Amino acid sequence: MLNPILSRVKLNKSQNLEVRKNFLAAGLIVSQGMASLERIEEPHWQDWLEIGTIVAAQGLGGEVRIYPNSDFPERFTKPGKRWLQLPNSSHLQAIALRQGRYLPGKNLYVVGLAGVCDRAGAEALRNGKLWVAKQDRPQLEAEEYHVSELIGLAVYHQQTGKNLGVVVDIYWAGNDLLAVKLHATALSSQDPQSLSQVYIPFVKEIVPVVDLAAKRLEILPPPGLLELNQPQ
């Protein structure tokens, strides 16, 4: 079973191989501890990164459980300003993260948010999303990429120069996999319906070139790789 990965991937070098009613319920008003109601009414979403979804309340003290869409732990453990989007809302509300901790084995973080002091307040935030400005994303190491940088890149065969398809997603199944939607002309001898998407290990030997400026990457697939069906 494939699991979606998070917000960054590393190009490895071997095959071992991120409404006011609800605000009131949550205690997000000045008289209940929020120093500010800084708010962005119409965010330019291309300038923001969704880092997690509030999935449940934790205990009785106002903490919430967050399913991360980022693999930077500091997004959920380091105190500071985050941006909250409530369910069915199109604006962002500044909120202070007070503390956070990881729940081993559950892929969840438990965080405390300023002004959210009881379980009712935490429950009011269920299905809300946390965001950060794209400009604030952490620096990456060499040959490490944000998922958002890879999705949409054209995929070329390095030896033939043929445009094979486009990266549509990234998954993790023991190592990072590029989900590539193949063009109809990429393969001619197989049923195009069964081969509409293939999975390319994101390792240097198979993906020798990642050119973000040109919005393309080049692959050297071993024999049979492009003919593999979607992994189960």
C-alpha positions, 0 to 999 in steps of 0.5 A, a space after each residue: 500500500 502506498 502512503 502519500 509522503 509529506 512536504 519534501 523529498 531527498 534525491 538519494 544516491 543509491 537504490 537502498 533506496 509537507 466564522 466567527 461562531 467557530 472563533 467564539 466557540 474556540 475562545 479565539 477572541 481578545 477577551 479570552 486570550 488572543 492578543 490579536 485577530 490578524 486576518 487575511 480575507 482573500 489569501 493568494 493561495 499560491 503563496 501559502 503552504 498547508 502544513 496540517 489538518 486538525 483531526 480531533 481534540 486531545 483531552 480536556 485542556 484544549 489541545 488538538 491533534 493534527 495530521 501533518 502535511 509537512 515533515 518539518 517537526 518544528 512546524 508543530 513543536 516550535 512556538 510562534 504564529 501559524 495561520 488557521 483556516 476554519 472549515 467552510 472558510 476562505 480566509 486565514 486567521 493568525 493564531 499562536 502555537 504555544 507548544 506541541 509534541 509528536 505521538 509516536 506510531 500515529 503520525 500525529 502531533 498534539 499542539 496547544 493553541 493560544 486561546 483554546 482552553 477546553 475541549 469544546 474550543 478544540 472540537 470547534 476547530 476540527 477539520 480546520 487547516 494550519 498554513 504558513 507563508 511559502 516564503 517562510 519554508 525552511 532551507 533544504 539540503 542539497 538535492 532535497 526538494 519541496 514536493 510542490 516543486 516537483 509536481 507538474 515537472 515534465 518527465 523526459 527520457 534522457 537517452 531518447 529525449 522523449 517527453 514521457 509524461 508529467 509528475 502528478 504526485 509523490 509517494 513513499 513506499 520504502 523510498 520516495 516514488 514519483 507518480 508519473 502520468 504518462 502521455 498516450 504516446 509514451 508506450 505503444 505496445 501496451 493497453 494505455 488504460 492500464 499504464 496511464 500512471 507509473 511510479 519512478 524511484 526518486 534516486 540519482 541513478 534513475 533520475 539523474 537530472 532535476 531542472 526546476 528552472 526548466 520545469 523538467 526532470 530526466 530519467 534513465 529507467 531500467 528495462 521494464 520499469 515503465 511497463 509496471 502497473 500501479 503498485 498494490 
